Amino acid sequence: MKRILLLMAVALLLAFISCNSAKDSESQITRIDSELEEELTINHFDALALDSADRHCVDKVNEFAFSLLHQITKDKDSSFVVAPLSLASAIAAAGNGADGLVRDSLERIFGPIINANAFYKKYMAALPHNDYSDCIMLNYLAVNTDAPILDAFSKTVTDSYNACVQKHDFADKKVIKKINDWFHQQSLDDKIRVIEKLDATRSLCLINALEFNALWPPFNEESTHLKAFETAWGEYLKIPMMHNSEACLPYVDREEFQAVSMPYYGSCYRMLIVLPKTEKLATFSQSMTLESFNEILDSLTESEGVKLDLPRFKCESDLSMMDLLKKLYPSVFNKKDVTFNAIVDDPVNSLELKEIEHKTSIEVNEKGTKAFSITQESMFLISIMPEFIASHPFLYFVYDEATRAILLMGQFCGDGAIF
């Protein structure tokens, strides 16, 4: 009998839940203890100290991120957002079920799976949990009642990814609520439905969720104003621009671009905004690499003050990640014989990766950033005071300062402004 397996990895990134605490931005700022905030930031930075194997894994994640950026911007000239770290971790977890040439191919992209396991275990253990920054990474392995899953795979995702492993009857409609309830019980935002449906013919569902809540130095909402934004097509839109007249932020100004890095409180997370000056964003994006990303971060210097204007926006993306990966890595994702037979004990049938969907949403406002990302992988078992005025399309990256791993990446092109 043909057995079908669904490997679903859901990556949920929530950066700053703006109003859930019923506090306005002014009261939040007055409550921040600067000495405690600095201590928490240093502790988070130290907890993410890398060895050479970890460094290699992070470099592979970020190389993967820029490969995605190049491919997406070839076909898309509107705003989008993706979550590279979550997507990479989901594929790495699934990689524990690959063997032979398939595993070799995945390791050329993401690095040795055993090293990736160790890195994500370390990263999860170092996540901050305080009044200013709270980040959790959750994994759930749902196994259909008749799926012969191997103990070794189950143990690895439990030990390295802290996964909760549970048997379910996928034909039972109550299972979806049970899975969503589990995530909500782990402090995930209960407004987010992690999983919407579950095909009864699937054998396994692996869900990865990353939730990030952090405060950042807010803009004064009274200073937000309508300002002209020039799109990539030469049109001008009037959109709300958040304003800070004296933002003391790491900043760099080059002939080709400007960049500024905005910190989140109580952790070493930051948002890097890169604004091209001489090229269209689509052209500039193709030139971005791991090396140029690191060079930008290395060249940032603390400014005495930056006049900062940044759009208030919201973006939602629903990308067929499998289509993108087939173009980027055809030898891995575009072949029917790419199997993951170390996941299940079935000598007759093979497990084939069929589909990966990636849904992400981000909202940037005066108080901070709110975003979430859902990735679904399907498998078949078959046989001077400087100015930074973001008034035209730009790139943004949410990363941690310690490892420089890119959690969130996207571009804003004018569509999605919040009025």
Rosetta blueprint (number, residue, H / E / L):
1 M L
2 K L
3 R E
4 I E
5 L E
6 L E
7 L E
8 M L
9 A L
10 V L
11 A L
12 L L
13 L L
14 L L
15 A L
16 F L
17 I L
18 S L
19 C L
20 N L
21 S L
22 A L
23 K L
24 D L
25 S H
26 E H
27 S H
28 Q H
29 I H
30 T H
31 R L
32 I L
33 D L
34 S H
35 E H
36 L H
37 E H
38 E H
39 E H
40 L H
41 T H
42 I H
43 N H
44 H H
45 F H
46 D H
47 A H
48 L L
49 A L
50 L L
51 D L
52 S H
53 A H
54 D H
55 R H
56 H H
57 C H
58 V H
59 D H
60 K H
61 V H
62 N H
63 E H
64 F H
65 A H
66 F H
67 S H
68 L H
69 L H
70 H H
71 Q H
72 I H
73 T H
74 K H
75 D H
76 K L
77 D L
78 S L
79 S L
80 F E
81 V E
82 V E
83 A L
84 P H
85 L H
86 S H
87 L H
88 A H
89 S H
90 A H
91 I H
92 A H
93 A H
94 A H
95 G H
96 N L
97 G L
98 A L
99 D L
100 G H
101 L H
102 V H
103 R H
104 D H
105 S H
106 L H
107 E H
108 R H
109 I H
110 F H
111 G L
112 P L
113 I H
114 I H
115 N H
116 A H
117 N H
118 A H
119 F H
120 Y H
121 K H
122 K H
123 Y H
124 M H
125 A H
126 A L
127 L L
128 P L
129 H E
130 N L
131 D L
132 Y L
133 S E
134 D E
135 C E
136 I E
137 M E
138 L E
139 N E
140 Y E
141 L E
142 A E
143 V E
144 N E
145 T L
146 D L
147 A L
148 P L
149 I E
150 L L
151 D H
152 A H
153 F H
154 S H
155 K H
156 T H
157 V H
158 T H
159 D H
160 S H
161 Y H
162 N L
163 A E
164 C E
165 V E
166 Q E
167 K E
168 H E
169 D L
170 F L
171 A L
172 D L
173 K L
174 K H
175 V H
176 I H
177 K H
178 K H
179 I H
180 N H
181 D H
182 W H
183 F H
184 H H
185 Q H
186 Q L
187 S L
188 L L
189 D L
190 D L
191 K L
192 I L
193 R L
194 V L
195 I L
196 E L
197 K L
198 L L
199 D L
200 A L
201 T L
202 R L
203 S L
204 L E
205 C E
206 L E
207 I E
208 N E
209 A E
210 L E
211 E E
212 F E
213 N E
214 A E
215 L L
216 W L
217 P L
218 P L
219 F L
220 N L
221 E H
222 E H
223 S H
224 T L
225 H E
226 L E
227 K E
228 A E
229 F E
230 E E
231 T L
232 A L
233 W L
234 G L
235 E L
236 Y E
237 L E
238 K E
239 I E
240 P E
241 M E
242 M E
243 H E
244 N E
245 S E
246 E E
247 A E
248 C L
249 L L
250 P E
251 Y E
252 V E
253 D E
254 R L
255 E L
256 E L
257 F E
258 Q E
259 A E
260 V E
261 S E
262 M E
263 P E
264 Y L
265 Y L
266 G L
267 S L
268 C L
269 Y E
270 R E
271 M E
272 L E
273 I E
274 V E
275 L E
276 P E
277 K L
278 T L
279 E L
280 K L
281 L H
282 A H
283 T H
284 F H
285 S H
286 Q H
287 S H
288 M L
289 T L
290 L H
291 E H
292 S H
293 F H
294 N H
295 E H
296 I H
297 L H
298 D H
299 S H
300 L L
301 T E
302 E E
303 S L
304 E L
305 G L
306 V E
307 K E
308 L E
309 D E
310 L E
311 P E
312 R L
313 F E
314 K E
315 C E
316 E E
317 S E
318 D E
319 L E
320 S E
321 M H
322 M H
323 D H
324 L H
325 L H
326 K H
327 K H
328 L H
329 Y L
330 P H
331 S H
332 V H
333 F H
334 N L
335 K L
336 K L
337 D L
338 V L
339 T E
340 F L
341 N L
342 A L
343 I L
344 V E
345 D L
346 D L
347 P L
348 V L
349 N L
350 S E
351 L E
352 E E
353 L E
354 K E
355 E E
356 I E
357 E E
358 H E
359 K E
360 T E
361 S E
362 I E
363 E E
364 V E
365 N L
366 E L
367 K L
368 G L
369 T E
370 K E
371 A E
372 F E
373 S E
374 I E
375 T E
376 Q E
377 E E
378 S E
379 M E
380 F E
381 L E
382 I E
383 S L
384 I L
385 M L
386 P L
387 E E
388 F E
389 I E
390 A L
391 S L
392 H L
393 P L
394 F E
395 L E
396 Y E
397 F E
398 V E
399 Y E
400 D E
401 E L
402 A L
403 T L
404 R L
405 A L
406 I E
407 L E
408 L E
409 M E
410 G E
411 Q E
412 F E
413 C L
414 G L
415 D L
416 G L
417 A E
418 I L
419 F L
